[in-house]
């Protein structure tokens, strides 16, 4: 039930200010994007604050606030907070310390502007660039489409705005400021959106804690006493399959969300654009604090849902919005802020995905294979157009709910990380890593993903093709984790075997000559 006080115009005002701010970003940053390097990487001049916020806002999309937090909060209670803590420590702090400096230096050494291009030059193989670029394109479009999910319900509740129009507005906004300002516009808008996310998540926490069902610290005590504390005993119930146990699901989701961010192209590209080593150190601290507040705060909000719903409802997708909308302390101004929070989380991730997809096609495929002598100006124009096109394509897929795209959404994060984690990490730290290991990792991840979908589908009771796929897709966090672990194992094995075979062929050719 909607229990909102105040005037609805205050929500419209907040939304209007946000729209104006995003349009202004595109206009102001246009000059920074005239060169190709400026459009794709902001001329590699991003400081610690900008880089950290760009990384953090790309990390946490609306899915976390609307879906994941409520779902895991209901099943795990305060235990779900561990996901947010792990995201901050492993997905942000450790990721920056392990990856940022080396990635920046390697991209500078090879003058690479995309992850696929870095693979090409590091592994001395043009075909690996094409292979990686195709995989990135195939899985980032569905991921972009999924970003639109979760915003529709709030748009209808706050403004009476149909989901389709909300998608169109978001797509046009992102497309315009990316077309105009490229990476720099993306970074500046991410910074603004990050501030909104920080404020919004704090407001959400305050509203939740003040709700009569929670009643501040009393609600936390109630959760702990009922077995839903940080180490929830109430979730230790028997399940038909060991991998369905809440504790196991928690572990797999921690691993997927904390390590998956290490190797998805939209996060890796943030390291390419960092200005210097000082910015790396600064960014590692800021990104960790940001993740702890935004990610940890989102999951903390989710844990409180158990106090509102002692018995979990069948559909948990909109459980947090429902709770907030029924809060008697809610005003239209606050509701507008929360809507802009979710919109910011969506747009920041969407803009990063569109930019990465665009750069993969224009640099890795167009200039790499279709027109090798294309000028920077030609590629720059194409990149701008593609950013807009990719945003609109994702919007259309979201509006029409294309079944194949919906299926790929659930797999995109884990599959991409499973393809690239090994080739990326070993490229930074192991000189003997080569193209053979990279090929094996990408191919095995794709094969394993498809295989495990049908295996899990069969194990959990599927019989027809549709049932096998539907049930198997539900285990996408486990599939992603298996693929990431596999990548770290097969990449060095493939590299060593490929090196030995190549050496043997070379020696045989020498003897024949």
N, C-alpha and C positions, 0 to 999 in steps of 0.2 A: 504493500500500500504506500502511495506517494504522500509523504508528510513533509512538505517544503514550505518554509516561511519566506517573507519578503516579496520583492517584485521580480518578475521574470526578465525584465529589461536588464537587470544587473548581470545575468548570465550571458545575455546577448552582447553586452558591452565587453565583457572579458573575452569572449570569442572574437569579437571584432578587433580588439586590441592585438590579439594574437595573430590574426590574419594580416593586419597591417604590418606588424613586426616582421613576419616572414617575407612579405612582399618587399619591405624595405631592405632586408638582408640581401635579396637578389639584386636590387638596384645598386646598393653600395658596393657589393663585392664584384661587380661586373669587370672592373678594371683589373682585378687580380686574376682573372681567368682568360685573358687574351692570348697568352701562350699556351701551348699544349700541356707543358709541365705544370703550369699554373692551374689549368682547368682540372687535370687529373690528380695532382698532388699538392696544390697550393704552393708551388715552387719550393716544396720541402722546407717550409719556414714556420711550421706549427710549433708553438711553445708548449710547455708542460701542461698548463691549464686547458688549452684548447684541445690538445691531443687526448688528455685524460677524459674530458667530457665527451669528446667524439667517440672514444672507445666505450665509455660507460653507457651512453645513450643508445649506442648500437647493440650493446649487450642485453639491455633490459627493455623488451618491447611490451606492448599492451597485453600480450598473452600472459606475462608474469602477473600483472596486477589483476586481470579479470579472471583468468582460468587457473593457472598453476597454483597460485597462492591459496585460493579457496579450496581447490580439490585436495591438495596435500595437507592443508590446515585441518580439514574435516577428518581425514584418515589418521593423521599423526599428531594432532594437537601441537604443542610447543616444539615437538621434535622437528617440524618442518623448517624451523628457523635455521637448522644446521645447513640447509641448502643455501640460504642466503649468506651464511658465514663462510661456507666453503667457496662460494662464488667470489667473495671478496678476497679471501686468502689465496686460493689456488688459481681462480680464473682471472684475478686482477694482479695482486702483488707478485706472486711467483711467476705468472706469465710475463709481466713486464721485466722482471729481473732476469729471466732466462732468455727471453726472445727479443725484446725491444732494441737494444743496442746492436746486437749482431745482425738483426734483420735490416735495420737502418743502414749499417755499414755495407752489408752485402748488396743491398739494392743500389746504393751509391756506386759501389765498385763496378757493378754490371750495368749501371744506368737503366735499371729495370723499373717500370711503372706499374706492373701487375705481378701477381703471384705466379701466373703461368709463364710470364716472360722471365722471371727470376729462375724458375725451373729450367727453362730453355738454355739460359746462359750458364747456370751452375752445372747442369748435366750435359751441356754441349749436344743438345738434341732439339731440333725444331719441331719434331713430331710430338714430343712430350708437351710442348706448349699448346699445340692444337688439341690434343687429347684432354688436357686439363681445362682448357677454355670451354670446350664443349660440355664437359661435366659441370663446370661452374654455371654455365648458362642454363642447362637443363634443370638444375636443382635450386638455383636462386630465384627463378621466376615463380615457382610454387611457394617458396619461402616468402617472397614479396607479397604474394596473394594472401597468405595467412595473416599478414600484418593487419589487414583490414578487418579481420574478425575481432569481435569483442567491442568494437566502437559503435556498432549499429544499435545495440540495445540502449546505451546511454544517450545516443543522439535522439532517439525516439522519446525517451523518458524526459529529457531536459528541454528539448526544443520542438518536439513533435515532428522531427525531421526524419524522413524515411531513410533507411540504410543506404539505398542507392545514391541519394543526394549527398549523404555524408561521405561516401566513397569518392564521388566525383569531386567534391570540394577538396578533400585531402589530396587526391591525385593531381588536380590542377595546381594546388599550392606547391607541392613538392616538385612537380614538373617545371613550374615557372622559375623557382629560385635555383634549381639545379641547372636549368638551361642558361640562366643568366650568369651565375657565379661559380658553378662547378664545385670543386672540393672545398674551396675557401668558404663559399656560401654554406655548404654542408657543415663545415666545422663551426662557423659562427652560429648558424641556426641550432646545431647540436648543443652549443654552449647555453643559448637562451632556453632551449627545451630542457636541458639538464637542470638549470636553476628552477624551472617550473616543476620538474619532477621531484626535486629535493623538498621544495615547499609543499607540494601536493601530498607527498607521502607522509610528511609530518602532520598535516591537517587530517588526513585519513586516520592516522593512529590516534590522535586526540579525540576525534569523533567516536571511534570505536571504543576507546577506554571510558568515555563519558556515557556511553549508552547504558541504560538500566540493566540490560542483560549481562553486561560485563562488570560495571561498577568498579572500575579501576583495578587496584591490586587484588581485590577480592575475587575477581574473575580468574586471575592467574592462579591464585591459590586453589580455586575450584577445579581448574583444569588439572593441576598437579595431583590433587587429592583423588580425582576420578580416573587417574591413570593416563592422562594425556599431557604429562610434563615433558621436559626436555629428553627424557629417556622413557617414552610411553610404554607402560606395561599393558594398558588396555588394548593395544593393537596387536598383542601377541596371541592372536587367535588362530585356530587351525585353518589352513587354506588347502584347496584341492591340489594346487601346484606350489612347489617351494618358491618359484619366482614371483608368485602373487602375494607373498607375505609382505606386509607394509614395510618392515625393516629392510627387506631385500630391495623393494621398489625405491626406498629412500636412498640406499647406497647407489643404485644404478642411476638415479636422477642426479645425485651429487656428482658422480663421475662424468656423466654426459654433459651436464651444464657447466661444470668447472673445467674440464679438459677439452671439451668440444670447441670452446671459444678460442683455444690456442691455434687452431688450424683452419677455421673458416675464413675465406678470402676477405670478407668485409671487415674483420678485426685485424688481420695481418696487414692490410693496406694502411691502417692507421700508423703503423710503425715506419712505413716508408716515408711519411711526410714530416716526421719529427725533426726539429731544427738542429739540435746538437745533444751531446751527452748530458749536459746539465738539465735539459728539458726531459730527458729519459728518467733521470732520478726524481725530478719533480713530479713527472706524470705518474710514476709508479706509486707514489704516496697518495696523490690526489685521486687516482682511479680507485684505489683500495678503499679510501674513505667514502667515495661516492657509492661504490658497490655495497659497502656495509650499510649505509643509510637507506639507499633506494631498494636494493635487493633484500637486505635483511629486514627493512621496514615492511616491504610488500608481503614477505612470508610471515612476519609477525602478525600483520593484519589478518592474514589467512588463518592463523592458528586460533584466532578468537571466534571464528565462525562456528566452532563446536559449541560455544555457549548459546548461540542463537538457534542452532539445529542439533539438538541431542541425537536425533536420528537423521542420518544423512539423506537428503532428497535424491531422487533418481537423476535429476539433471543439476549438475553443480557449475555449469558454465557461467551463469550470471549471479552466483550466490552473493558475491561481495557487493556488486551494484545494488542488489535487492536489499541488502542490510543497510547500506548507506542511504538509500532512498526512503527507507522506513524510519530513519533516525529523526526523532522530533527536534533535534538540534540543527538539522540541515536547513540552510537557506539557499536561495537561488544563486547568490554570489559564490558561496562555497561549492555548490553544485557545478557552477560554471567553471570554477578552478579545477575541480576534479575531472570534469570533461576535458578541459585543456591539458591536464596531466596525462590522461589516457591518449589524447590526440598527439601530444608531444612524443610520448613513448612510441607511438605507431609511426609518426612521420620521421623521427630520427633514424629508426631502423630502416624504414622504406627508402629514404634518401641514400643511405650508405649502400644498400643492396642495389639500387638502380645505378649508382655510380660505378660500382664494381662490375656489374653486368655489362654496362656500356663500355668500360675500359677493356674488358675481356674481348668483346667483339671487335671494337675498332682497332685495338693494338695487336691483339693476339691472332685474330682471324683476318680482318680486313687488310691491315698493313703487313701482317705476317705471311699471308698466302694469296689474297685476292689482288691487291695492288701494292706491291712492295715499295714502289717509288712514290707513294702518296706523300704529299707535303704535310708539315705539321698543321698548317692552316686547314687543309682538307680533313685531316683526322679530327682536329678540334671541332669543326662544324658537325661532323658525323657524330662525335661523342655527345655533343649537346642535344642533337636530334634524338639519338638513341636513348638518352636519359629520359626524355619525355615519353618516347614510345614505350619503354619498358614499364614505366609507371602506369601508363594507360592500359597496356596489355594485362598487367597484374590486376588492375581495377576491373577490367572486363571479366577476367576469370573469377574474381570474387563475386561480382554481381550475378553472373550466370551459373556459379557453382559447378564448374566443369569437373566431372567425376575424377578423371585422370589426374588433374592438377590437385584436387583435394587429397587424393591418395599420396601424391608425392610430398605434400606439405609436411606430413608427419615424419617423413624420412629424411628431409633435406639436410637438417643440421647434422645428424649423426652420420649420414652417408658422406657428406662433404668432408667432415672431420676424419672419417675412416679412410677416405681416399688420400688425404694430404698430410695427416699428422706425421707419419714416418718420413716421407720424402722431405718435408719441411724441417723437422727437427734435425735429422741427420745431415741435411744440406748445411746447417749452421755449425754443427759440431763434429762431423766425421768426414775427413777428406776422401775416404774411399767409397763413400756413398756415390752411386752413379745412376744412370738412366734406367738400367735394368731393374734395380730395386724400386724405382719410382713407378715404372710400368706395372710391375707385379703388385705393388700396393694399391694403385688405383683400380686395376682390373679385379683383384681379389675382393676389394671392398664392394664393388658392384655385384659380383657373383654371390658373395656371402649375404649381402642384403636381400637379394631375391630369394636365395635358398632358405634363409632363416624365416622369411615371411611365411613361406609354405610349411616349414617345419613347425613353427609355433602355431600356425593356423590349424594344422592337423592335430597337434598335441591337445589344443584347447577345444576340440570338438568340431572343427570345420569339415565339411564333406564336399560341397560344391566349390567351384573355382571362386565364386564371389565370397563365400563364407571363409575360405582359406585366406584370401587376401584381407578381408575385413578384420578377422580375428588376429591374423599375423601382424598387421599394421599397429594394433594396440600395444604390441611389445617393442615398438620402435626405440624406446630408451635402451633396452637391453641389446637390441640389434646394433645400435650406434656404438655402445661401449665395446661389444665384441669386435666390431670393425676397427675401432681405434687401437685396441690391444693387438689385433692381428697386424695392423699397419706397422706398429713398432717392432714386431717380430719378423715379418716377411721382407721389410725393406732392406735390412742388412744382409739377410740370407740371399735375397735376389741379387743384391749388389755383388756379393762375393762369388756366387755361382756365375753370374754374368761376366764378371771380371776374369774368372778362370777360363770360361769358354772362349771369350774373346782373345785371351792370351794364347790359348791353344791353337785357335784358328790362325792367328798371326804367325805363330811359329811354324805351323804347317804350310802356310803360304810362302814363308821364307825358304823353307826346305825345297818346296816345289820349284821356286824360282832358281 
